[in-house]
Amino acid sequence: MSELKIYNTLARDKQTFSPIEPGKVRLYVCGMTVYDYCHIGHARVLVVFDLVQRWLRASGYEVTYVRNITDIDDKIIKRALENGESIHQLTERFIIAMNEDADALGVQRPDHEPRATQYVPQMLELIRKLEQNGLAYKASDGDVNYSVRDFPGYGKLSGKSLDDLRAGERVDVNTGKRDPLDFVLWKAAKEGEPDEAKWDSQWGCGRPGWHIECSAMSSDLLGDHFDIHGGGQDLQFPHHENEIAQSEGAHQHTFVNYWMHNGFVRIDNEKMSKSLGNFFTIRDVLKSYDPEVMRFFILRAHYRSPLNYSDAHLDDARQGLTRLYTALKDVPAEAGGLEAGEAHALRFAEALNDDFNTPVAMSVLFELANEVNRSRSPQHARQLKALAGVIGLLQRDPSEFLKGRADAEGGLDEAGIEELIAARKAAKAGKNFAEADRIRAELTAAGIVLEDKPGGLTEWRRA
């Protein structure tokens, strides 16, 4: 099999993957800030890095996968105060909702899911080291800031020079920053903030800045030098740039070997944003589409490419997934697992080893489905199901998927469909073919495809 190659944002190139410890991979991904429901941008991060960890495990690596939860920040405090509830009540509710959404999308749980509030002592220790190394200072407003100009490597991930960054910054007269590029490590407590948003420290009562949490949690769970760090493209700067500055500034050596960033989600070719009003939560989408359709839609695009979301693209994804499930319905898979040396499996592996190229891997699945339809081979059906299973698809009973959910599809429920099929059968038996045709047309208009089988049996699926 070919070697795994990963596009490393830090190197701006595809590189052969070589783990720090042979046979083991340590992977950290920036997770959710839990003050609202997850949107389809979050869905992409969840599904993309679920694919990454699945393929690493399928390739024989022992993986430790960490995806954090940010359960303290300005937006969380503001929302909790607006709702008249505690921070813990708010974050716990949305952590449960996040896990419901992830489970629906077939996302496997990470090995560790640390919460920022559980790691404040580790963050304080990291800030202490940075101060000791001359990279952190307490400002006149009580905040502790990172001194960006004192870290020589700043800008290496984003490719931004300090002069370019400086040109876009404005000095906020209300802060004690020495330089507008400096960022906060520890925020001094403010009047009116709830007690649960405050911790004691040697710099006074306060709470951690956003960037420090990932440096502290990743190094505690994976060590201060690990293999892969992932997240959305929007986090490349400043969040991941600041993580490098903090971690390498504290430990004085390389932080992460490979940086992976998934592309933006666009809505009808416009960047998704709340201000534009083109913002969809996962659960909004799942009211109209099966969760596996959404997973298929996300994986059909290469993770680094922009993902253009629209109903038309989701409808197309549903049709594609229907084609695959139809092949498995007509030719049930024989028992057994994946045949790794088979030609389709080798091309599938070649694709995923080329920077997780899911569009090419998907094309292999469709080739296999065509082969199943042509040869009626249970062995090919088994191989199709097994390969798709590697990326979290096609593991349900085909009839279950093809019949769909009435609530998701917005149409007739199963009982109503069966009732109309029975009425059509009775009409045909009574030689009332006009009525039988009318019922079939009604079902077709409702998105129901009928297949008349030998012996008077009629099977159905949603279009």
VEXDREN-2710 file (C-alpha; in Angstrom, 1 decimal):
% VEXDREN-2710
k/r/px/py/pz
1/MET/0.0/0.0/0.0
2/SER/1.1/3.6/-0.6
3/GLU/2.3/5.8/2.2
4/LEU/0.0/8.3/3.8
5/LYS/0.6/11.8/2.7
6/ILE/-0.9/14.8/4.5
7/TYR/-1.1/18.4/3.3
8/ASN/0.7/20.2/6.1
9/THR/-0.4/23.8/6.4
10/LEU/2.9/24.7/8.2
11/ALA/5.0/23.4/5.3
12/ARG/2.4/24.5/2.6
13/ASP/3.0/21.1/1.0
14/LYS/1.9/17.5/1.0
15/GLN/4.2/15.5/3.1
16/THR/4.7/11.8/3.8
17/PHE/3.3/11.1/7.3
18/SER/5.8/9.8/9.8
19/PRO/4.6/9.6/13.4
20/ILE/6.8/10.6/16.3
21/GLU/6.3/7.2/17.8
22/PRO/6.2/4.3/15.3
23/GLY/2.7/2.8/15.0
24/LYS/1.1/5.5/17.2
25/VAL/-0.7/8.8/16.3
26/ARG/-1.6/11.6/18.7
27/LEU/-4.2/13.8/17.2
28/TYR/-5.8/17.0/18.6
29/VAL/-8.7/18.9/17.0
30/CYS/-10.2/22.2/18.2
31/GLY/-13.8/21.5/19.2
32/MET/-16.9/23.6/19.9
33/THR/-17.6/26.6/22.0
34/VAL/-20.8/25.4/23.6
35/TYR/-23.3/28.3/23.9
36/ASP/-25.6/27.4/20.9
37/TYR/-26.5/24.6/18.6
38/CYS/-23.8/23.3/16.2
39/HIS/-24.1/24.7/12.6
40/ILE/-23.0/23.0/9.4
41/GLY/-19.5/24.5/9.6
42/HIS/-19.2/22.5/12.9
43/ALA/-20.6/19.4/11.1
44/ARG/-17.8/19.6/8.6
45/VAL/-15.1/19.7/11.3
46/LEU/-16.8/16.8/13.1
47/VAL/-17.1/14.6/10.0
48/VAL/-13.8/15.5/8.5
49/PHE/-11.7/14.6/11.5
50/ASP/-13.9/11.6/12.2
51/LEU/-12.8/10.4/8.8
52/VAL/-9.1/11.2/9.6
53/GLN/-9.1/9.2/12.8
54/ARG/-11.1/6.3/11.2
55/TRP/-8.6/6.0/8.3
56/LEU/-5.6/6.2/10.7
57/ARG/-7.1/3.4/12.7
58/ALA/-8.0/1.4/9.6
59/SER/-4.3/1.8/8.5
60/GLY/-3.2/0.0/11.6
61/TYR/-2.2/3.0/13.8
62/GLU/-3.0/3.2/17.5
63/VAL/-4.7/6.6/17.7
64/THR/-5.2/8.9/20.7
65/TYR/-7.8/11.4/19.5
66/VAL/-8.5/14.5/21.6
67/ARG/-11.2/17.0/20.7
68/ASN/-11.7/19.8/23.3
69/ILE/-14.8/21.7/24.5
70/THR/-14.6/25.4/25.2
71/ASP/-17.0/25.9/28.1
72/ILE/-15.9/29.3/29.3
73/ASP/-15.5/32.5/27.2
74/ASP/-17.1/35.9/26.6
75/LYS/-20.0/34.6/24.4
76/ILE/-20.8/31.9/27.0
77/ILE/-20.9/34.3/29.9
78/LYS/-23.0/36.8/27.9
79/ARG/-25.5/34.1/26.8
80/ALA/-25.9/32.6/30.3
81/LEU/-26.5/36.1/31.8
82/GLU/-29.1/36.8/29.0
83/ASN/-30.8/33.5/29.7
84/GLY/-30.8/34.0/33.5
85/GLU/-29.1/30.6/34.0
86/SER/-25.7/29.4/35.3
87/ILE/-22.8/28.9/32.9
88/HIS/-22.8/25.2/33.8
89/GLN/-26.5/24.8/32.9
90/LEU/-26.0/26.5/29.6
91/THR/-22.9/24.6/28.5
92/GLU/-24.2/21.2/29.8
93/ARG/-27.3/21.6/27.7
94/PHE/-25.4/22.4/24.5
95/ILE/-22.8/19.7/25.1
96/ILE/-25.7/17.2/25.1
97/ALA/-27.1/18.7/21.9
98/MET/-23.6/18.6/20.3
99/ASN/-23.2/14.9/21.1
100/GLU/-26.7/14.2/19.7
101/ASP/-25.8/16.0/16.5
102/ALA/-22.5/14.2/16.2
103/ASP/-24.1/10.8/16.9
104/ALA/-26.7/11.4/14.2
105/LEU/-23.9/12.1/11.7
106/GLY/-22.1/8.9/12.5
107/VAL/-19.2/10.7/14.3
108/GLN/-17.4/8.4/16.7
109/ARG/-16.6/9.9/20.1
110/PRO/-13.0/11.1/20.6
111/ASP/-10.8/9.2/23.1
112/HIS/-10.7/12.4/25.3
113/GLU/-13.0/15.3/25.3
114/PRO/-11.5/17.8/27.8
115/ARG/-13.4/20.8/29.0
116/ALA/-11.5/24.1/29.4
117/THR/-12.9/24.6/33.0
118/GLN/-11.2/21.4/34.1
119/TYR/-7.7/22.5/33.0
120/VAL/-7.3/25.9/34.6
121/PRO/-4.4/24.8/36.8
122/GLN/-2.5/23.5/33.7
123/MET/-3.2/26.8/31.9
124/LEU/-1.8/28.8/34.9
125/GLU/1.3/26.7/34.9
126/LEU/1.8/27.3/31.2
127/ILE/1.4/31.1/31.7
128/ARG/3.9/30.9/34.6
129/LYS/6.5/29.3/32.2
130/LEU/5.9/31.9/29.6
131/GLU/6.4/34.7/32.1
132/GLN/9.6/32.9/33.3
133/ASN/10.8/32.8/29.6
134/GLY/10.1/36.5/29.1
135/LEU/7.1/36.0/26.9
136/ALA/4.3/37.0/29.2
137/TYR/3.6/40.2/31.2
138/LYS/0.9/41.6/33.4
139/ALA/-0.6/44.7/31.9
140/SER/-1.9/47.8/33.7
141/ASP/-5.5/46.6/33.3
142/GLY/-4.8/43.4/35.2
143/ASP/-4.7/41.1/32.1
144/VAL/-1.7/38.9/31.4
145/ASN/-0.6/39.2/27.8
146/TYR/1.7/37.3/25.4
147/SER/4.5/39.4/24.0
148/VAL/4.3/38.5/20.3
149/ARG/7.4/40.4/19.2
150/ASP/9.6/38.4/21.7
151/PHE/8.7/35.1/19.9
152/PRO/10.8/34.9/16.7
153/GLY/8.7/32.3/14.9
154/TYR/5.4/34.2/15.1
155/GLY/3.6/34.1/11.7
156/LYS/5.1/30.8/10.4
157/LEU/1.8/29.0/10.3
158/SER/-0.3/31.7/8.7
159/GLY/2.6/33.1/6.5
160/LYS/1.9/36.6/7.9
161/SER/4.8/38.9/8.7
162/LEU/4.6/41.0/11.9
163/ASP/4.7/44.2/9.8
164/ASP/1.7/43.0/7.7
165/LEU/-0.2/42.1/10.9
166/ARG/0.8/45.4/12.6
167/ALA/-0.6/47.3/9.6
168/GLY/-4.1/45.8/10.2
169/GLU/-4.2/46.4/14.0
170/ARG/-5.5/49.3/16.0
171/VAL/-4.4/50.2/19.5
172/ASP/-7.2/49.9/22.0
173/VAL/-6.6/52.7/24.5
174/ASN/-8.5/50.8/27.2
175/THR/-5.9/48.0/27.4
176/GLY/-2.5/47.9/28.9
177/LYS/-1.0/46.0/25.9
178/ARG/2.6/46.9/25.1
179/ASP/1.9/46.1/21.4
180/PRO/-1.5/45.8/19.6
181/LEU/-0.4/42.3/18.3
182/ASP/-0.1/41.0/21.9
183/PHE/-2.9/38.7/22.9
184/VAL/-4.4/37.8/26.3
185/LEU/-3.4/34.8/28.3
186/TRP/-5.3/35.6/31.5
187/LYS/-8.3/38.0/31.7
188/ALA/-8.7/39.9/34.9
189/ALA/-12.2/39.5/36.4
190/LYS/-14.7/42.2/35.6
191/GLU/-17.5/43.6/37.7
192/GLY/-20.8/41.8/37.1
193/GLU/-19.3/38.5/35.9
194/PRO/-20.6/35.5/37.8
195/ASP/-18.4/33.8/40.4
196/GLU/-18.2/30.6/38.3
197/ALA/-16.3/32.6/35.6
198/LYS/-13.5/33.5/38.1
199/TRP/-10.4/31.6/39.3
200/ASP/-7.7/32.7/41.7
201/SER/-4.2/33.1/40.3
202/GLN/-0.9/34.7/41.2
203/TRP/-1.9/37.5/38.8
204/GLY/-5.2/38.1/40.5
205/CYS/-8.7/36.7/40.1
206/GLY/-9.7/36.1/36.5
207/ARG/-10.2/33.5/33.8
208/PRO/-8.1/32.1/30.9
209/GLY/-7.9/33.6/27.4
210/TRP/-9.2/31.4/24.6
211/HIS/-5.9/30.4/23.0
212/ILE/-4.2/29.1/26.1
213/GLU/-6.7/26.4/26.8
214/CYS/-5.8/24.3/23.7
215/SER/-2.1/24.6/24.4
216/ALA/-2.6/23.4/28.0
217/MET/-5.1/20.6/27.2
218/SER/-3.2/19.2/24.2
219/SER/0.1/19.1/26.0
220/ASP/-1.4/17.5/29.1
221/LEU/-3.2/14.7/27.2
222/LEU/-0.8/14.2/24.2
223/GLY/2.6/15.5/25.4
224/ASP/4.1/18.9/24.5
225/HIS/5.2/17.5/21.0
226/PHE/2.6/15.5/19.1
227/ASP/1.8/14.4/15.5
228/ILE/-1.3/16.1/14.1
229/HIS/-3.3/19.2/15.1
230/GLY/-6.5/19.9/13.1
231/GLY/-9.4/22.4/12.9
232/GLY/-11.3/24.7/10.6
233/GLN/-9.5/27.0/8.2
234/ASP/-10.8/30.0/10.2
235/LEU/-8.7/28.9/13.2
236/GLN/-5.4/29.0/11.3
237/PHE/-4.9/32.6/12.4
238/PRO/-4.9/33.8/15.1
239/HIS/-5.9/30.7/17.2
240/HIS/-3.4/28.1/15.9
241/GLU/-0.7/30.7/15.4
242/ASN/-1.1/31.7/19.0
243/GLU/-1.1/28.1/20.1
244/ILE/2.3/27.6/18.5
245/ALA/3.6/30.8/20.1
246/GLN/2.4/29.7/23.5
247/SER/3.5/26.1/23.4
248/GLU/6.9/26.6/21.7
249/GLY/7.5/29.7/23.8
250/ALA/6.9/27.6/27.0
251/HIS/8.6/24.4/26.0
252/GLN/11.3/25.7/23.7
253/HIS/10.8/23.0/21.1
254/THR/8.5/22.0/18.2
255/PHE/4.8/21.8/19.2
256/VAL/3.1/19.9/16.3
257/ASN/4.5/18.2/13.2
258/TYR/1.4/18.3/10.9
259/TRP/-1.2/21.0/10.8
260/MET/-4.5/20.2/9.0
261/HIS/-7.3/22.7/8.2
262/ASN/-10.6/21.9/6.5
263/GLY/-12.1/24.5/4.1
264/PHE/-15.0/26.9/4.7
265/VAL/-18.6/26.1/4.2
266/ARG/-20.3/28.4/1.8
267/ILE/-24.1/28.8/1.3
268/ASP/-25.1/29.2/-2.3
269/ASN/-21.6/30.4/-3.0
270/GLU/-21.5/32.9/-0.2
271/LYS/-19.5/32.5/3.0
272/MET/-21.8/31.3/5.8
273/SER/-22.2/33.9/8.5
274/LYS/-24.9/35.0/11.1
275/SER/-24.7/38.6/9.8
276/LEU/-25.7/37.5/6.3
277/GLY/-28.6/35.4/7.7
278/ASN/-27.4/32.3/5.8
279/PHE/-26.8/30.3/8.9
280/PHE/-28.1/26.7/9.4
281/THR/-27.8/24.5/12.4
282/ILE/-27.2/20.8/12.0
283/ARG/-30.7/20.1/13.5
284/ASP/-32.3/22.5/11.0
285/VAL/-30.9/20.5/8.1
286/LEU/-31.8/17.1/9.7
287/LYS/-35.4/18.1/9.7
288/SER/-35.4/17.7/5.9
289/TYR/-32.5/15.3/5.2
290/ASP/-31.4/12.0/6.6
291/PRO/-28.2/12.4/8.6
292/GLU/-26.3/9.9/6.4
293/VAL/-27.1/12.1/3.4
294/MET/-25.4/15.0/5.2
295/ARG/-22.4/12.9/6.1
296/PHE/-22.2/11.7/2.4
297/PHE/-22.5/15.3/1.2
298/ILE/-19.6/16.5/3.4
299/LEU/-17.3/13.5/2.5
300/ARG/-18.0/13.9/-1.2
301/ALA/-15.9/17.0/-1.2
302/HIS/-12.2/17.1/-0.5
303/TYR/-11.7/18.4/3.1
304/ARG/-9.5/21.3/2.0
305/SER/-11.9/22.6/-0.6
306/PRO/-14.7/25.0/0.0
307/LEU/-18.0/23.2/0.6
308/ASN/-20.9/24.8/-1.1
309/TYR/-24.1/24.0/0.8
310/SER/-27.5/24.2/-0.9
311/ASP/-30.7/22.1/-1.0
312/ALA/-29.9/21.2/-4.6
313/HIS/-26.5/19.8/-3.5
314/LEU/-28.1/17.9/-0.7
315/ASP/-30.7/16.5/-3.0
316/ASP/-27.9/15.4/-5.3
317/ALA/-26.1/13.7/-2.4
318/ARG/-29.4/11.9/-1.5
319/GLN/-29.6/10.5/-5.0
320/GLY/-26.0/9.4/-4.9
321/LEU/-26.4/7.6/-1.6
322/THR/-29.7/6.1/-2.9
323/ARG/-27.8/4.6/-5.8
324/LEU/-25.3/2.9/-3.5
325/TYR/-28.0/1.6/-1.1
326/THR/-30.1/0.3/-4.1
327/ALA/-27.2/-1.8/-5.3
328/LEU/-27.0/-3.4/-1.8
329/LYS/-30.7/-3.9/-1.6
330/ASP/-30.9/-5.8/-4.8
331/VAL/-27.8/-7.9/-4.1
332/PRO/-27.4/-8.6/-0.4
333/ALA/-23.8/-8.6/0.8
334/GLU/-22.3/-12.0/1.7
335/ALA/-21.0/-12.5/5.3
336/GLY/-17.4/-11.5/5.9
337/GLY/-15.1/-8.4/6.2
338/LEU/-13.0/-6.3/3.9
339/GLU/-10.8/-8.0/1.3
340/ALA/-7.8/-5.5/1.5
341/GLY/-5.9/-6.9/-1.5
342/GLU/-8.8/-6.6/-3.9
343/ALA/-8.5/-4.1/-6.8
344/HIS/-11.2/-1.7/-5.6
345/ALA/-9.8/-1.8/-2.0
346/LEU/-6.3/-0.9/-3.2
347/ARG/-7.6/2.1/-5.2
348/PHE/-9.7/3.2/-2.3
349/ALA/-6.7/3.1/0.0
350/GLU/-4.6/4.9/-2.5
351/ALA/-7.1/7.7/-2.6
352/LEU/-7.3/8.1/1.2
353/ASN/-3.6/7.9/1.5
354/ASP/-3.4/10.9/-0.8
355/ASP/-4.3/13.5/1.8
356/PHE/-7.7/11.8/2.5
357/ASN/-9.0/12.2/-1.0
358/THR/-12.6/11.2/-0.4
359/PRO/-13.9/12.3/-3.8
360/VAL/-11.7/9.7/-5.5
361/ALA/-12.6/7.1/-2.7
362/MET/-16.3/7.8/-3.4
363/SER/-15.8/7.2/-7.1
364/VAL/-14.4/3.7/-6.2
365/LEU/-17.6/3.0/-4.2
366/PHE/-19.7/3.9/-7.3
367/GLU/-17.5/1.7/-9.5
368/LEU/-18.2/-1.2/-7.1
369/ALA/-21.9/-0.4/-7.1
370/ASN/-22.0/-0.6/-10.9
371/GLU/-20.1/-3.9/-10.7
372/VAL/-22.7/-5.2/-8.2
373/ASN/-25.5/-4.1/-10.5
374/ARG/-23.8/-5.8/-13.5
375/SER/-22.5/-9.0/-11.9
376/ARG/-25.1/-9.5/-9.1
377/SER/-22.1/-10.7/-7.0
378/PRO/-22.6/-11.0/-3.2
379/GLN/-18.8/-10.8/-2.9
380/HIS/-18.7/-7.4/-4.6
381/ALA/-21.7/-6.3/-2.4
382/ARG/-19.8/-7.3/0.7
383/GLN/-16.7/-5.3/-0.5
384/LEU/-18.9/-2.2/-1.2
385/LYS/-20.4/-2.3/2.3
386/ALA/-17.0/-3.0/3.9
387/LEU/-15.2/-0.2/2.1
388/ALA/-18.0/2.3/2.7
389/GLY/-17.9/1.2/6.4
390/VAL/-14.3/2.4/6.7
391/ILE/-15.6/6.0/6.2
392/GLY/-18.9/5.5/8.1
393/LEU/-21.4/4.9/5.3
394/LEU/-23.8/2.2/4.1
395/GLN/-24.0/0.3/7.4
396/ARG/-27.8/0.3/7.7
397/ASP/-30.3/-2.1/6.3
398/PRO/-30.8/-0.8/2.7
399/SER/-34.6/-0.9/2.9
400/GLU/-34.5/1.3/6.1
401/PHE/-32.6/4.0/4.3
402/LEU/-34.5/3.7/1.0
403/LYS/-37.8/4.0/2.8
404/GLY/-36.5/7.0/4.6
405/ARG/-38.2/9.0/7.4
406/ALA/-41.4/10.7/6.8
407/ASP/-40.4/13.5/9.2
408/ALA/-37.1/14.0/7.4
409/GLU/-38.5/13.8/3.9
410/GLY/-41.6/15.9/4.6
411/GLY/-44.0/13.4/2.9
412/LEU/-46.2/10.4/3.5
413/ASP/-45.4/8.2/6.5
414/GLU/-44.9/4.4/6.0
415/ALA/-48.4/3.5/7.1
416/GLY/-49.9/5.9/4.6
417/ILE/-47.7/4.6/1.8
418/GLU/-48.6/1.0/2.5
419/GLU/-52.3/1.9/2.6
420/LEU/-52.1/3.4/-0.9
421/ILE/-50.2/0.4/-2.2
422/ALA/-52.9/-1.9/-0.9
423/ALA/-55.6/0.3/-2.5
424/ARG/-53.7/0.1/-5.8
425/LYS/-53.4/-3.7/-5.5
426/ALA/-57.1/-3.9/-4.9
427/ALA/-57.8/-1.6/-7.9
428/LYS/-55.7/-3.8/-10.2
429/ALA/-57.4/-7.0/-8.9
430/GLY/-60.7/-5.4/-9.8
431/LYS/-59.4/-4.4/-13.2
432/ASN/-59.8/-0.7/-12.4
433/PHE/-56.5/0.2/-14.0
434/ALA/-57.2/3.9/-14.2
435/GLU/-57.5/4.0/-10.4
436/ALA/-54.4/2.0/-10.0
437/ASP/-52.5/4.4/-12.3
438/ARG/-53.9/7.4/-10.4
439/ILE/-52.6/6.0/-7.1
440/ARG/-49.2/5.3/-8.6
441/ALA/-49.1/8.9/-9.9
442/GLU/-50.1/10.2/-6.5
443/LEU/-47.3/8.2/-4.9
444/THR/-44.8/9.4/-7.5
445/ALA/-45.8/13.0/-6.9
446/ALA/-45.1/12.4/-3.2
447/GLY/-41.6/11.1/-4.0
448/ILE/-42.4/7.4/-3.7
449/VAL/-40.9/5.0/-6.3
450/LEU/-42.8/1.7/-6.7
451/GLU/-41.2/-1.5/-7.9
452/ASP/-43.6/-4.3/-8.9
453/LYS/-42.0/-7.7/-8.3
454/PRO/-43.0/-11.2/-9.4
455/GLY/-45.8/-12.8/-7.4
456/GLY/-47.8/-9.5/-7.0
457/LEU/-45.3/-8.0/-4.4
458/THR/-44.7/-4.3/-4.6
459/GLU/-41.6/-2.7/-3.0
460/TRP/-41.2/1.0/-2.5
461/ARG/-38.5/3.6/-1.7
462/ARG/-38.3/7.3/-1.5
463/ALA/-37.0/9.0/-4.6
END
